Amino acid sequence: MEYQYPIDYNWTTEEIVDVIKFFEAIERAYEKGIERDEVMNAYRRFKEIVPSKAEEKTICGEFEEISGYSSYRTIKKAKESSSGDRIIMK
């Protein structure tokens, strides 16, 4: 993809890498599908870095604006799925 991920420059390098991994998991859900547990593990790590619901909404909103992929709908679908399921977004 030809866009930049929304990141906070106050995060450590490790945190930036983990947030990018979360957004890459969301991309995979739309592009070819991803295991539910993989996306949930990436989301849990993302929430450690971005615990605030308001900040999560802002960052995920920016990501959706530039990519067209909804983190919210992907995580909602993953939460409604069972372990071992494959998440495929349309």
PDB file with one MODEL, atoms N, CA, C and O in Angstrom:
MODEL        1
ATOM      1  N   MET A   1       0.840  -1.190   0.000  1.00  0.00           N
ATOM      2  CA  MET A   1       0.000   0.000   0.000  1.00  0.00           C
ATOM      3  C   MET A   1       0.882   1.250   0.000  1.00  0.00           C
ATOM      4  O   MET A   1       2.000   1.251   0.517  1.00  0.00           O
ATOM      5  N   GLU A   2       0.354   2.285  -0.582  1.00  0.00           N
ATOM      6  CA  GLU A   2       1.089   3.533  -0.725  1.00  0.00           C
ATOM      7  C   GLU A   2       0.586   4.591   0.247  1.00  0.00           C
ATOM      8  O   GLU A   2       0.093   5.637  -0.175  1.00  0.00           O
ATOM      9  N   TYR A   3       0.706   4.328   1.536  1.00  0.00           N
ATOM     10  CA  TYR A   3       0.302   5.314   2.531  1.00  0.00           C
ATOM     11  C   TYR A   3       1.128   5.125   3.788  1.00  0.00           C
ATOM     12  O   TYR A   3       1.809   4.113   3.956  1.00  0.00           O
ATOM     13  N   GLN A   4       1.059   6.109   4.667  1.00  0.00           N
ATOM     14  CA  GLN A   4       1.784   6.034   5.930  1.00  0.00           C
ATOM     15  C   GLN A   4       0.818   5.652   7.040  1.00  0.00           C
ATOM     16  O   GLN A   4      -0.333   6.087   7.071  1.00  0.00           O
ATOM     17  N   TYR A   5       1.316   4.832   7.942  1.00  0.00           N
ATOM     18  CA  TYR A   5       0.498   4.440   9.088  1.00  0.00           C
ATOM     19  C   TYR A   5       0.453   5.576  10.101  1.00  0.00           C
ATOM     20  O   TYR A   5       1.443   6.285  10.281  1.00  0.00           O
ATOM     21  N   PRO A   6      -0.692   5.758  10.768  1.00  0.00           N
ATOM     22  CA  PRO A   6      -0.763   6.787  11.816  1.00  0.00           C
ATOM     23  C   PRO A   6       0.009   6.307  13.048  1.00  0.00           C
ATOM     24  O   PRO A   6      -0.357   5.310  13.672  1.00  0.00           O
ATOM     25  N   ILE A   7       1.070   7.023  13.386  1.00  0.00           N
ATOM     26  CA  ILE A   7       1.867   6.660  14.558  1.00  0.00           C
ATOM     27  C   ILE A   7       2.129   7.892  15.407  1.00  0.00           C
ATOM     28  O   ILE A   7       2.066   9.026  14.933  1.00  0.00           O
ATOM     29  N   ASP A   8       2.419   7.644  16.655  1.00  0.00           N
ATOM     30  CA  ASP A   8       2.745   8.700  17.602  1.00  0.00           C
ATOM     31  C   ASP A   8       4.254   8.650  17.812  1.00  0.00           C
ATOM     32  O   ASP A   8       4.787   7.614  18.211  1.00  0.00           O
ATOM     33  N   TYR A   9       4.937   9.738  17.553  1.00  0.00           N
ATOM     34  CA  TYR A   9       6.393   9.744  17.642  1.00  0.00           C
ATOM     35  C   TYR A   9       6.901   9.710  19.077  1.00  0.00           C
ATOM     36  O   TYR A   9       8.111   9.704  19.306  1.00  0.00           O
ATOM     37  N   ASN A  10       5.995   9.688  20.039  1.00  0.00           N
ATOM     38  CA  ASN A  10       6.388   9.498  21.438  1.00  0.00           C
ATOM     39  C   ASN A  10       6.514   8.015  21.776  1.00  0.00           C
ATOM     40  O   ASN A  10       7.043   7.662  22.829  1.00  0.00           O
ATOM     41  N   TRP A  11       6.032   7.150  20.892  1.00  0.00           N
ATOM     42  CA  TRP A  11       6.143   5.714  21.118  1.00  0.00           C
ATOM     43  C   TRP A  11       7.585   5.274  20.909  1.00  0.00           C
ATOM     44  O   TRP A  11       8.340   5.914  20.177  1.00  0.00           O
ATOM     45  N   THR A  12       7.959   4.178  21.557  1.00  0.00           N
ATOM     46  CA  THR A  12       9.279   3.598  21.336  1.00  0.00           C
ATOM     47  C   THR A  12       9.294   2.923  19.967  1.00  0.00           C
ATOM     48  O   THR A  12       8.245   2.711  19.358  1.00  0.00           O
ATOM     49  N   THR A  13      10.478   2.591  19.497  1.00  0.00           N
ATOM     50  CA  THR A  13      10.595   1.893  18.213  1.00  0.00           C
ATOM     51  C   THR A  13       9.819   0.583  18.254  1.00  0.00           C
ATOM     52  O   THR A  13       9.128   0.245  17.294  1.00  0.00           O
ATOM     53  N   GLU A  14       9.925  -0.156  19.356  1.00  0.00           N
ATOM     54  CA  GLU A  14       9.209  -1.428  19.496  1.00  0.00           C
ATOM     55  C   GLU A  14       7.697  -1.212  19.428  1.00  0.00           C
ATOM     56  O   GLU A  14       6.987  -1.993  18.793  1.00  0.00           O
ATOM     57  N   GLU A  15       7.203  -0.161  20.075  1.00  0.00           N
ATOM     58  CA  GLU A  15       5.768   0.132  20.049  1.00  0.00           C
ATOM     59  C   GLU A  15       5.315   0.495  18.638  1.00  0.00           C
ATOM     60  O   GLU A  15       4.247   0.065  18.202  1.00  0.00           O
ATOM     61  N   ILE A  16       6.113   1.279  17.923  1.00  0.00           N
ATOM     62  CA  ILE A  16       5.771   1.647  16.545  1.00  0.00           C
ATOM     63  C   ILE A  16       5.683   0.396  15.672  1.00  0.00           C
ATOM     64  O   ILE A  16       4.755   0.244  14.878  1.00  0.00           O
ATOM     65  N   VAL A  17       6.655  -0.493  15.829  1.00  0.00           N
ATOM     66  CA  VAL A  17       6.658  -1.744  15.058  1.00  0.00           C
ATOM     67  C   VAL A  17       5.403  -2.563  15.365  1.00  0.00           C
ATOM     68  O   VAL A  17       4.783  -3.117  14.458  1.00  0.00           O
ATOM     69  N   ASP A  18       5.028  -2.638  16.650  1.00  0.00           N
ATOM     70  CA  ASP A  18       3.851  -3.420  17.036  1.00  0.00           C
ATOM     71  C   ASP A  18       2.549  -2.803  16.540  1.00  0.00           C
ATOM     72  O   ASP A  18       1.625  -3.529  16.173  1.00  0.00           O
ATOM     73  N   VAL A  19       2.461  -1.482  16.523  1.00  0.00           N
ATOM     74  CA  VAL A  19       1.261  -0.817  15.987  1.00  0.00           C
ATOM     75  C   VAL A  19       1.170  -1.070  14.477  1.00  0.00           C
ATOM     76  O   VAL A  19       0.085  -1.317  13.951  1.00  0.00           O
ATOM     77  N   ILE A  20       2.297  -1.010  13.794  1.00  0.00           N
ATOM     78  CA  ILE A  20       2.306  -1.291  12.354  1.00  0.00           C
ATOM     79  C   ILE A  20       1.883  -2.740  12.105  1.00  0.00           C
ATOM     80  O   ILE A  20       1.157  -3.017  11.150  1.00  0.00           O
ATOM     81  N   LYS A  21       2.335  -3.667  12.960  1.00  0.00           N
ATOM     82  CA  LYS A  21       1.925  -5.078  12.824  1.00  0.00           C
ATOM     83  C   LYS A  21       0.408  -5.212  12.986  1.00  0.00           C
ATOM     84  O   LYS A  21      -0.223  -6.012  12.295  1.00  0.00           O
ATOM     85  N   PHE A  22      -0.174  -4.430  13.897  1.00  0.00           N
ATOM     86  CA  PHE A  22      -1.624  -4.450  14.069  1.00  0.00           C
ATOM     87  C   PHE A  22      -2.320  -3.994  12.786  1.00  0.00           C
ATOM     88  O   PHE A  22      -3.254  -4.645  12.318  1.00  0.00           O
ATOM     89  N   PHE A  23      -1.866  -2.883  12.223  1.00  0.00           N
ATOM     90  CA  PHE A  23      -2.494  -2.390  10.994  1.00  0.00           C
ATOM     91  C   PHE A  23      -2.272  -3.357   9.829  1.00  0.00           C
ATOM     92  O   PHE A  23      -3.142  -3.504   8.971  1.00  0.00           O
ATOM     93  N   GLU A  24      -1.120  -4.009   9.796  1.00  0.00           N
ATOM     94  CA  GLU A  24      -0.880  -5.015   8.748  1.00  0.00           C
ATOM     95  C   GLU A  24      -1.833  -6.198   8.912  1.00  0.00           C
ATOM     96  O   GLU A  24      -2.267  -6.787   7.922  1.00  0.00           O
ATOM     97  N   ALA A  25      -2.160  -6.548  10.157  1.00  0.00           N
ATOM     98  CA  ALA A  25      -3.126  -7.628  10.402  1.00  0.00           C
ATOM     99  C   ALA A  25      -4.507  -7.233   9.877  1.00  0.00           C
ATOM    100  O   ALA A  25      -5.215  -8.057   9.299  1.00  0.00           O
ATOM    101  N   ILE A  26      -4.885  -5.970  10.079  1.00  0.00           N
ATOM    102  CA  ILE A  26      -6.171  -5.478   9.564  1.00  0.00           C
ATOM    103  C   ILE A  26      -6.157  -5.545   8.032  1.00  0.00           C
ATOM    104  O   ILE A  26      -7.142  -5.958   7.419  1.00  0.00           O
ATOM    105  N   GLU A  27      -5.049  -5.142   7.421  1.00  0.00           N
ATOM    106  CA  GLU A  27      -4.938  -5.209   5.961  1.00  0.00           C
ATOM    107  C   GLU A  27      -5.102  -6.646   5.463  1.00  0.00           C
ATOM    108  O   GLU A  27      -5.813  -6.897   4.490  1.00  0.00           O
ATOM    109  N   ARG A  28      -4.442  -7.578   6.135  1.00  0.00           N
ATOM    110  CA  ARG A  28      -4.532  -8.984   5.721  1.00  0.00           C
ATOM    111  C   ARG A  28      -5.962  -9.505   5.814  1.00  0.00           C
ATOM    112  O   ARG A  28      -6.390 -10.304   4.981  1.00  0.00           O
ATOM    113  N   ALA A  29      -6.708  -9.049   6.835  1.00  0.00           N
ATOM    114  CA  ALA A  29      -8.106  -9.475   6.982  1.00  0.00           C
ATOM    115  C   ALA A  29      -8.907  -9.087   5.736  1.00  0.00           C
ATOM    116  O   ALA A  29      -9.803  -9.822   5.320  1.00  0.00           O
ATOM    117  N   TYR A  30      -8.591  -7.953   5.151  1.00  0.00           N
ATOM    118  CA  TYR A  30      -9.304  -7.486   3.961  1.00  0.00           C
ATOM    119  C   TYR A  30      -8.741  -8.087   2.675  1.00  0.00           C
ATOM    120  O   TYR A  30      -9.487  -8.362   1.736  1.00  0.00           O
ATOM    121  N   GLU A  31      -7.432  -8.288   2.637  1.00  0.00           N
ATOM    122  CA  GLU A  31      -6.809  -8.682   1.380  1.00  0.00           C
ATOM    123  C   GLU A  31      -6.805 -10.187   1.135  1.00  0.00           C
ATOM    124  O   GLU A  31      -6.990 -10.622  -0.002  1.00  0.00           O
ATOM    125  N   LYS A  32      -6.596 -10.997   2.187  1.00  0.00           N
ATOM    126  CA  LYS A  32      -6.575 -12.447   1.963  1.00  0.00           C
ATOM    127  C   LYS A  32      -7.088 -13.262   3.136  1.00  0.00           C
ATOM    128  O   LYS A  32      -7.165 -14.487   3.048  1.00  0.00           O
ATOM    129  N   GLY A  33      -7.435 -12.610   4.219  1.00  0.00           N
ATOM    130  CA  GLY A  33      -7.913 -13.316   5.397  1.00  0.00           C
ATOM    131  C   GLY A  33      -6.793 -13.544   6.394  1.00  0.00           C
ATOM    132  O   GLY A  33      -5.619 -13.592   6.025  1.00  0.00           O
ATOM    133  N   ILE A  34      -7.163 -13.683   7.662  1.00  0.00           N
ATOM    134  CA  ILE A  34      -6.187 -13.849   8.731  1.00  0.00           C
ATOM    135  C   ILE A  34      -6.815 -14.677   9.838  1.00  0.00           C
ATOM    136  O   ILE A  34      -8.026 -14.623  10.051  1.00  0.00           O
ATOM    137  N   GLU A  35      -6.002 -15.434  10.534  1.00  0.00           N
ATOM    138  CA  GLU A  35      -6.500 -16.228  11.661  1.00  0.00           C
ATOM    139  C   GLU A  35      -7.012 -15.292  12.747  1.00  0.00           C
ATOM    140  O   GLU A  35      -6.386 -14.274  13.041  1.00  0.00           O
ATOM    141  N   ARG A  36      -8.138 -15.635  13.335  1.00  0.00           N
ATOM    142  CA  ARG A  36      -8.744 -14.823  14.390  1.00  0.00           C
ATOM    143  C   ARG A  36      -7.762 -14.557  15.535  1.00  0.00           C
ATOM    144  O   ARG A  36      -7.649 -13.424  16.002  1.00  0.00           O
ATOM    145  N   ASP A  37      -7.052 -15.595  15.990  1.00  0.00           N
ATOM    146  CA  ASP A  37      -6.141 -15.429  17.122  1.00  0.00           C
ATOM    147  C   ASP A  37      -4.998 -14.475  16.797  1.00  0.00           C
ATOM    148  O   ASP A  37      -4.539 -13.734  17.667  1.00  0.00           O
ATOM    149  N   GLU A  38      -4.541 -14.490  15.560  1.00  0.00           N
ATOM    150  CA  GLU A  38      -3.448 -13.602  15.159  1.00  0.00           C
ATOM    151  C   GLU A  38      -3.885 -12.132  15.228  1.00  0.00           C
ATOM    152  O   GLU A  38      -3.161 -11.280  15.743  1.00  0.00           O
ATOM    153  N   VAL A  39      -5.073 -11.858  14.702  1.00  0.00           N
ATOM    154  CA  VAL A  39      -5.555 -10.478  14.737  1.00  0.00           C
ATOM    155  C   VAL A  39      -5.861 -10.041  16.175  1.00  0.00           C
ATOM    156  O   VAL A  39      -5.628  -8.885  16.527  1.00  0.00           O
ATOM    157  N   MET A  40      -6.375 -10.941  16.999  1.00  0.00           N
ATOM    158  CA  MET A  40      -6.675 -10.586  18.390  1.00  0.00           C
ATOM    159  C   MET A  40      -5.388 -10.357  19.197  1.00  0.00           C
ATOM    160  O   MET A  40      -5.345  -9.468  20.047  1.00  0.00           O
ATOM    161  N   ASN A  41      -4.348 -11.148  18.938  1.00  0.00           N
ATOM    162  CA  ASN A  41      -3.068 -10.931  19.622  1.00  0.00           C
ATOM    163  C   ASN A  41      -2.480  -9.580  19.235  1.00  0.00           C
ATOM    164  O   ASN A  41      -1.954  -8.866  20.089  1.00  0.00           O
ATOM    165  N   ALA A  42      -2.565  -9.226  17.962  1.00  0.00           N
ATOM    166  CA  ALA A  42      -2.067  -7.921  17.502  1.00  0.00           C
ATOM    167  C   ALA A  42      -2.888  -6.797  18.145  1.00  0.00           C
ATOM    168  O   ALA A  42      -2.340  -5.759  18.517  1.00  0.00           O
ATOM    169  N   TYR A  43      -4.201  -7.009  18.274  1.00  0.00           N
ATOM    170  CA  TYR A  43      -5.069  -5.995  18.885  1.00  0.00           C
ATOM    171  C   TYR A  43      -4.759  -5.826  20.378  1.00  0.00           C
ATOM    172  O   TYR A  43      -4.712  -4.705  20.884  1.00  0.00           O
ATOM    173  N   ARG A  44      -4.548  -6.948  21.077  1.00  0.00           N
ATOM    174  CA  ARG A  44      -4.209  -6.847  22.509  1.00  0.00           C
ATOM    175  C   ARG A  44      -2.932  -6.038  22.715  1.00  0.00           C
ATOM    176  O   ARG A  44      -2.857  -5.208  23.620  1.00  0.00           O
ATOM    177  N   ARG A  45      -1.937  -6.282  21.879  1.00  0.00           N
ATOM    178  CA  ARG A  45      -0.680  -5.521  21.981  1.00  0.00           C
ATOM    179  C   ARG A  45      -0.933  -4.043  21.641  1.00  0.00           C
ATOM    180  O   ARG A  45      -0.396  -3.151  22.299  1.00  0.00           O
ATOM    181  N   PHE A  46      -1.739  -3.793  20.625  1.00  0.00           N
ATOM    182  CA  PHE A  46      -2.091  -2.422  20.255  1.00  0.00           C
ATOM    183  C   PHE A  46      -2.737  -1.701  21.442  1.00  0.00           C
ATOM    184  O   PHE A  46      -2.434  -0.538  21.707  1.00  0.00           O
ATOM    185  N   LYS A  47      -3.635  -2.404  22.159  1.00  0.00           N
ATOM    186  CA  LYS A  47      -4.326  -1.797  23.306  1.00  0.00           C
ATOM    187  C   LYS A  47      -3.372  -1.534  24.476  1.00  0.00           C
ATOM    188  O   LYS A  47      -3.629  -0.633  25.275  1.00  0.00           O
ATOM    189  N   GLU A  48      -2.287  -2.291  24.598  1.00  0.00           N
ATOM    190  CA  GLU A  48      -1.267  -1.998  25.609  1.00  0.00           C
ATOM    191  C   GLU A  48      -0.581  -0.667  25.296  1.00  0.00           C
ATOM    192  O   GLU A  48      -0.219   0.084  26.202  1.00  0.00           O
ATOM    193  N   ILE A  49      -0.414  -0.392  24.031  1.00  0.00           N
ATOM    194  CA  ILE A  49       0.263   0.836  23.592  1.00  0.00           C
ATOM    195  C   ILE A  49      -0.715   2.006  23.576  1.00  0.00           C
ATOM    196  O   ILE A  49      -0.350   3.130  23.920  1.00  0.00           O
ATOM    197  N   VAL A  50      -1.957   1.741  23.178  1.00  0.00           N
ATOM    198  CA  VAL A  50      -2.997   2.764  23.053  1.00  0.00           C
ATOM    199  C   VAL A  50      -4.188   2.362  23.929  1.00  0.00           C
ATOM    200  O   VAL A  50      -5.205   1.901  23.412  1.00  0.00           O
ATOM    201  N   PRO A  51      -4.067   2.534  25.255  1.00  0.00           N
ATOM    202  CA  PRO A  51      -5.155   2.093  26.140  1.00  0.00           C
ATOM    203  C   PRO A  51      -6.416   2.963  26.082  1.00  0.00           C
ATOM    204  O   PRO A  51      -7.514   2.489  26.373  1.00  0.00           O
ATOM    205  N   SER A  52      -6.255   4.225  25.709  1.00  0.00           N
ATOM    206  CA  SER A  52      -7.383   5.159  25.665  1.00  0.00           C
ATOM    207  C   SER A  52      -8.309   4.847  24.498  1.00  0.00           C
ATOM    208  O   SER A  52      -7.868   4.736  23.354  1.00  0.00           O
ATOM    209  N   LYS A  53      -9.602   4.707  24.798  1.00  0.00           N
ATOM    210  CA  LYS A  53     -10.605   4.446  23.762  1.00  0.00           C
ATOM    211  C   LYS A  53     -10.650   5.611  22.757  1.00  0.00           C
ATOM    212  O   LYS A  53     -10.777   5.396  21.551  1.00  0.00           O
ATOM    213  N   ALA A  54     -10.546   6.832  23.269  1.00  0.00           N
ATOM    214  CA  ALA A  54     -10.599   8.015  22.395  1.00  0.00           C
ATOM    215  C   ALA A  54      -9.401   8.045  21.450  1.00  0.00           C
ATOM    216  O   ALA A  54      -9.551   8.332  20.263  1.00  0.00           O
ATOM    217  N   GLU A  55      -8.220   7.751  21.970  1.00  0.00           N
ATOM    218  CA  GLU A  55      -7.017   7.745  21.130  1.00  0.00           C
ATOM    219  C   GLU A  55      -7.091   6.601  20.107  1.00  0.00           C
ATOM    220  O   GLU A  55      -6.688   6.758  18.954  1.00  0.00           O
ATOM    221  N   GLU A  56      -7.613   5.452  20.549  1.00  0.00           N
ATOM    222  CA  GLU A  56      -7.784   4.315  19.630  1.00  0.00           C
ATOM    223  C   GLU A  56      -8.698   4.719  18.477  1.00  0.00           C
ATOM    224  O   GLU A  56      -8.409   4.434  17.315  1.00  0.00           O
ATOM    225  N   LYS A  57      -9.804   5.385  18.809  1.00  0.00           N
ATOM    226  CA  LYS A  57     -10.764   5.820  17.795  1.00  0.00           C
ATOM    227  C   LYS A  57     -10.109   6.775  16.791  1.00  0.00           C
ATOM    228  O   LYS A  57     -10.332   6.674  15.584  1.00  0.00           O
ATOM    229  N   THR A  58      -9.303   7.696  17.310  1.00  0.00           N
ATOM    230  CA  THR A  58      -8.618   8.668  16.453  1.00  0.00           C
ATOM    231  C   THR A  58      -7.633   7.978  15.513  1.00  0.00           C
ATOM    232  O   THR A  58      -7.647   8.212  14.305  1.00  0.00           O
ATOM    233  N   ILE A  59      -6.776   7.122  16.082  1.00  0.00           N
ATOM    234  CA  ILE A  59      -5.742   6.460  15.284  1.00  0.00           C
ATOM    235  C   ILE A  59      -6.375   5.506  14.263  1.00  0.00           C
ATOM    236  O   ILE A  59      -5.981   5.487  13.096  1.00  0.00           O
ATOM    237  N   CYS A  60      -7.343   4.728  14.705  1.00  0.00           N
ATOM    238  CA  CYS A  60      -7.996   3.788  13.786  1.00  0.00           C
ATOM    239  C   CYS A  60      -8.814   4.521  12.733  1.00  0.00           C
ATOM    240  O   CYS A  60      -8.925   4.062  11.596  1.00  0.00           O
ATOM    241  N   GLY A  61      -9.390   5.662  13.112  1.00  0.00           N
ATOM    242  CA  GLY A  61     -10.122   6.489  12.150  1.00  0.00           C
ATOM    243  C   GLY A  61      -9.201   7.032  11.069  1.00  0.00           C
ATOM    244  O   GLY A  61      -9.559   7.055   9.891  1.00  0.00           O
ATOM    245  N   GLU A  62      -7.997   7.475  11.481  1.00  0.00           N
ATOM    246  CA  GLU A  62      -7.005   7.956  10.513  1.00  0.00           C
ATOM    247  C   GLU A  62      -6.603   6.827   9.570  1.00  0.00           C
ATOM    248  O   GLU A  62      -6.483   7.027   8.362  1.00  0.00           O
ATOM    249  N   PHE A  63      -6.395   5.634  10.139  1.00  0.00           N
ATOM    250  CA  PHE A  63      -6.007   4.485   9.320  1.00  0.00           C
ATOM    251  C   PHE A  63      -7.101   4.151   8.313  1.00  0.00           C
ATOM    252  O   PHE A  63      -6.811   3.887   7.146  1.00  0.00           O
ATOM    253  N   GLU A  64      -8.354   4.162   8.755  1.00  0.00           N
ATOM    254  CA  GLU A  64      -9.459   3.845   7.849  1.00  0.00           C
ATOM    255  C   GLU A  64      -9.570   4.892   6.745  1.00  0.00           C
ATOM    256  O   GLU A  64      -9.855   4.565   5.592  1.00  0.00           O
ATOM    257  N   GLU A  65      -9.343   6.144   7.105  1.00  0.00           N
ATOM    258  CA  GLU A  65      -9.428   7.229   6.124  1.00  0.00           C
ATOM    259  C   GLU A  65      -8.410   7.051   5.003  1.00  0.00           C
ATOM    260  O   GLU A  65      -8.727   7.269   3.834  1.00  0.00           O
ATOM    261  N   ILE A  66      -7.183   6.653   5.359  1.00  0.00           N
ATOM    262  CA  ILE A  66      -6.131   6.541   4.341  1.00  0.00           C
ATOM    263  C   ILE A  66      -6.125   5.187   3.632  1.00  0.00           C
ATOM    264  O   ILE A  66      -5.652   5.084   2.500  1.00  0.00           O
ATOM    265  N   SER A  67      -6.653   4.139   4.295  1.00  0.00           N
ATOM    266  CA  SER A  67      -6.564   2.804   3.711  1.00  0.00           C
ATOM    267  C   SER A  67      -7.907   2.264   3.212  1.00  0.00           C
ATOM    268  O   SER A  67      -7.957   1.445   2.294  1.00  0.00           O
ATOM    269  N   GLY A  68      -8.992   2.737   3.830  1.00  0.00           N
ATOM    270  CA  GLY A  68     -10.301   2.188   3.508  1.00  0.00           C
ATOM    271  C   GLY A  68     -10.648   0.951   4.321  1.00  0.00           C
ATOM    272  O   GLY A  68     -11.722   0.377   4.143  1.00  0.00           O
ATOM    273  N   TYR A  69      -9.746   0.528   5.218  1.00  0.00           N
ATOM    274  CA  TYR A  69      -9.946  -0.676   6.030  1.00  0.00           C
ATOM    275  C   TYR A  69     -10.379  -0.293   7.445  1.00  0.00           C
ATOM    276  O   TYR A  69      -9.752   0.552   8.084  1.00  0.00           O
ATOM    277  N   SER A  70     -11.437  -0.910   7.924  1.00  0.00           N
ATOM    278  CA  SER A  70     -11.976  -0.588   9.244  1.00  0.00           C
ATOM    279  C   SER A  70     -11.431  -1.524  10.321  1.00  0.00           C
ATOM    280  O   SER A  70     -11.744  -2.715  10.338  1.00  0.00           O
ATOM    281  N   SER A  71     -10.626  -0.981  11.208  1.00  0.00           N
ATOM    282  CA  SER A  71     -10.118  -1.746  12.351  1.00  0.00           C
ATOM    283  C   SER A  71     -11.276  -2.137  13.248  1.00  0.00           C
ATOM    284  O   SER A  71     -11.330  -3.258  13.752  1.00  0.00           O
ATOM    285  N   TYR A  72     -12.209  -1.206  13.447  1.00  0.00           N
ATOM    286  CA  TYR A  72     -13.350  -1.447  14.331  1.00  0.00           C
ATOM    287  C   TYR A  72     -14.158  -2.666  13.876  1.00  0.00           C
ATOM    288  O   TYR A  72     -14.428  -3.568  14.669  1.00  0.00           O
ATOM    289  N   ARG A  73     -14.542  -2.687  12.598  1.00  0.00           N
ATOM    290  CA  ARG A  73     -15.363  -3.805  12.097  1.00  0.00           C
ATOM    291  C   ARG A  73     -14.587  -5.120  12.110  1.00  0.00           C
ATOM    292  O   ARG A  73     -15.160  -6.180  12.363  1.00  0.00           O
ATOM    293  N   THR A  74     -13.280  -5.050  11.836  1.00  0.00           N
ATOM    294  CA  THR A  74     -12.457  -6.263  11.843  1.00  0.00           C
ATOM    295  C   THR A  74     -12.371  -6.850  13.247  1.00  0.00           C
ATOM    296  O   THR A  74     -12.544  -8.056  13.425  1.00  0.00           O
ATOM    297  N   ILE A  75     -12.108  -6.014  14.239  1.00  0.00           N
ATOM    298  CA  ILE A  75     -11.998  -6.479  15.623  1.00  0.00           C
ATOM    299  C   ILE A  75     -13.362  -6.966  16.119  1.00  0.00           C
ATOM    300  O   ILE A  75     -13.447  -7.962  16.837  1.00  0.00           O
ATOM    301  N   LYS A  76     -14.423  -6.259  15.734  1.00  0.00           N
ATOM    302  CA  LYS A  76     -15.778  -6.683  16.125  1.00  0.00           C
ATOM    303  C   LYS A  76     -16.062  -8.088  15.596  1.00  0.00           C
ATOM    304  O   LYS A  76     -16.569  -8.943  16.322  1.00  0.00           O
ATOM    305  N   LYS A  77     -15.733  -8.315  14.330  1.00  0.00           N
ATOM    306  CA  LYS A  77     -15.953  -9.633  13.735  1.00  0.00           C
ATOM    307  C   LYS A  77     -15.082 -10.687  14.419  1.00  0.00           C
ATOM    308  O   LYS A  77     -15.534 -11.807  14.655  1.00  0.00           O
ATOM    309  N   ALA A  78     -13.842 -10.334  14.737  1.00  0.00           N
ATOM    310  CA  ALA A  78     -12.937 -11.273  15.407  1.00  0.00           C
ATOM    311  C   ALA A  78     -13.464 -11.636  16.796  1.00  0.00           C
ATOM    312  O   ALA A  78     -13.395 -12.796  17.203  1.00  0.00           O
ATOM    313  N   LYS A  79     -13.990 -10.650  17.523  1.00  0.00           N
ATOM    314  CA  LYS A  79     -14.528 -10.905  18.864  1.00  0.00           C
ATOM    315  C   LYS A  79     -15.754 -11.816  18.805  1.00  0.00           C
ATOM    316  O   LYS A  79     -16.008 -12.585  19.732  1.00  0.00           O
ATOM    317  N   GLU A  80     -16.504 -11.727  17.720  1.00  0.00           N
ATOM    318  CA  GLU A  80     -17.700 -12.555  17.559  1.00  0.00           C
ATOM    319  C   GLU A  80     -17.370 -13.955  17.037  1.00  0.00           C
ATOM    320  O   GLU A  80     -18.236 -14.831  17.018  1.00  0.00           O
ATOM    321  N   SER A  81     -16.128 -14.166  16.616  1.00  0.00           N
ATOM    322  CA  SER A  81     -15.697 -15.446  16.054  1.00  0.00           C
ATOM    323  C   SER A  81     -15.064 -16.320  17.124  1.00  0.00           C
ATOM    324  O   SER A  81     -14.802 -15.869  18.239  1.00  0.00           O
ATOM    325  N   SER A  82     -14.824 -17.566  16.771  1.00  0.00           N
ATOM    326  CA  SER A  82     -14.202 -18.517  17.690  1.00  0.00           C
ATOM    327  C   SER A  82     -12.727 -18.671  17.367  1.00  0.00           C
ATOM    328  O   SER A  82     -12.291 -18.400  16.248  1.00  0.00           O
ATOM    329  N   SER A  83     -11.973 -19.104  18.351  1.00  0.00           N
ATOM    330  CA  SER A  83     -10.559 -19.380  18.165  1.00  0.00           C
ATOM    331  C   SER A  83     -10.392 -20.383  17.030  1.00  0.00           C
ATOM    332  O   SER A  83     -11.110 -21.381  16.961  1.00  0.00           O
ATOM    333  N   GLY A  84      -9.440 -20.111  16.142  1.00  0.00           N
ATOM    334  CA  GLY A  84      -9.220 -20.997  15.000  1.00  0.00           C
ATOM    335  C   GLY A  84      -9.954 -20.570  13.745  1.00  0.00           C
ATOM    336  O   GLY A  84      -9.655 -21.057  12.655  1.00  0.00           O
ATOM    337  N   ASP A  85     -10.919 -19.659  13.886  1.00  0.00           N
ATOM    338  CA  ASP A  85     -11.650 -19.156  12.713  1.00  0.00           C
ATOM    339  C   ASP A  85     -10.749 -18.253  11.878  1.00  0.00           C
ATOM    340  O   ASP A  85      -9.780 -17.681  12.376  1.00  0.00           O
ATOM    341  N   ARG A  86     -11.087 -18.142  10.614  1.00  0.00           N
ATOM    342  CA  ARG A  86     -10.370 -17.234   9.709  1.00  0.00           C
ATOM    343  C   ARG A  86     -11.263 -15.998   9.510  1.00  0.00           C
ATOM    344  O   ARG A  86     -12.451 -16.116   9.211  1.00  0.00           O
ATOM    345  N   ILE A  87     -10.672 -14.832   9.681  1.00  0.00           N
ATOM    346  CA  ILE A  87     -11.398 -13.570   9.508  1.00  0.00           C
ATOM    347  C   ILE A  87     -11.137 -13.070   8.089  1.00  0.00           C
ATOM    348  O   ILE A  87      -9.996 -12.838   7.689  1.00  0.00           O
ATOM    349  N   ILE A  88     -12.227 -12.912   7.343  1.00  0.00           N
ATOM    350  CA  ILE A  88     -12.128 -12.390   5.978  1.00  0.00           C
ATOM    351  C   ILE A  88     -13.121 -11.242   5.874  1.00  0.00           C
ATOM    352  O   ILE A  88     -14.331 -11.434   5.991  1.00  0.00           O
ATOM    353  N   MET A  89     -12.587 -10.042   5.651  1.00  0.00           N
ATOM    354  CA  MET A  89     -13.418  -8.854   5.533  1.00  0.00           C
ATOM    355  C   MET A  89     -13.667  -8.537   4.063  1.00  0.00           C
ATOM    356  O   MET A  89     -12.877  -8.891   3.188  1.00  0.00           O
ATOM    357  N   LYS A  90     -14.798  -7.854   3.815  1.00  0.00           N
ATOM    358  CA  LYS A  90     -15.145  -7.448   2.446  1.00  0.00           C
ATOM    359  C   LYS A  90     -15.291  -5.964   2.372  1.00  0.00           C
ATOM    360  O   LYS A  90     -15.581  -5.424   1.304  1.00  0.00           O
TER     361      LYS A  90
ENDMDL
END
